[in-house]
Amino acid sequence: MAVLELQNITKRFGSAAAVDDVSFEVQRGEILALLGPSGCGKTTTLRMIAGFEWPDEGRIFIGGDDMELRQPYERNVGLVFQDYALFPHMSVAQNIAFGMKNRGVKRAEIGRRVAEALEQVQLPGMESRRPSALSGGQQQRVALARALVTRPDIMLLDEPLSNLDAKLRLQLRREIRTILGTFGCTSIIVTHDQEEAMGLADRIVLMNKGRIEQIDTPHALYQTPRTLFAADFIGHANWIGGMLSRRGGEAGVVKTALGEIPVMSGDLGDGPATLCIRPERLSLLDAAARPDTALDAVVERHDLTGADLRIWSRLADGTLVQSLEKNVGRHLPEPGTAVRLGFRMADCVVLPGRRPQA
């Protein structure tokens, strides 16, 4: 049985639907990310799960129990906010113990759980410190421990890393996944940061304008997006528009201003289509290369990003594309150099419709 189930949830504010017919399940021990741009409905969805908002339509089940009319304190959920929400006048131990005291846990058990939690979040010996004496990363770990020691059915984390600098976010992202795994906790994380979602979650619910665009693993969402929005929001992409023509089975061609490009069209029908090619799948070709598709281009610039080389080139129809090469001593073509760029059919995702011009 799923720990959490949302069935056709809708929430309106006035005439606008902030969340529109959203359904998904979360399995025991799973980490699920609600991902999307600002205003897509992800935080409102989280607030309905917590009981801070009531759905206008649909049902929410936690542990198989219907949450209709259940107040937040009647739902066994743990909450971690982006601003930590620690009590400044309490010590670390008192902050962690707070939720257990309200739930009537015995004093001896509280002490044992607090000590165990401090070990698991790597803060042993800090039980007497005040939050003001801790770094941002340490405060976030205390907030995690405070929620986890109550042994919730579900952990809800709202933008848990947004107040931290980039390097600390990366470090704490790894730590949070380890901590949640250690506790075996079912978790939902709200974020607008795709790298955070892909690094933390087992599955991602990608939302747009209150609706679900795609639910998938991070790998599948990146490699096989099912909509133009999903392909555009997750990672970088190169785009080539044209008309799809089926050739039998899953084979087809997309007729473009650059010529006919062979593709695997899946179950798409004839009509307007857009090719999505990730930069790491678009390669500078040498004379011996025989890709499925080769495109003539002229290099405009290249950027060194440490381990990677990002090369920007202009195709014959004026489209600017980027290719990604590893920085392993490779000679870079100078701006103005004519090059050939290639990709395989398997490296190209065909999506229905035309992508609007940026």
Secondary structure, 3 states (H helix, E strand, C coil): CCCEEEEEEEEEECCEEEEEEEEEEECCCCEEEEECCCCCCHHHHHHHHHCCCCCCEEEEEECCEECCCCCHHHCCEEEECCCCCCCCCCCHHHHHHHHHHHCCCCHHHHHHHHHHHHHHCCCCCCCCCCHHHCCHHHHHHHHHHHHHCCCCCEEEEECCCCCCCHHHHHHHHHHHHHHHHHHCCEEEEEECCHHHHHHHCCEEEEEECCEEEEEECHHHHHHCCCCHHHHHHCCCCEEEEEEEEEEECCEEEEEECCEEEEEECCCCCCEEEEEEECHHHCEECCCCCCCCEEEEEEEEEEEECCCEEEEEEEECCCCEEEEEEECCCCCCCCCCCEEEEEECHHHEEEEECCCCCC
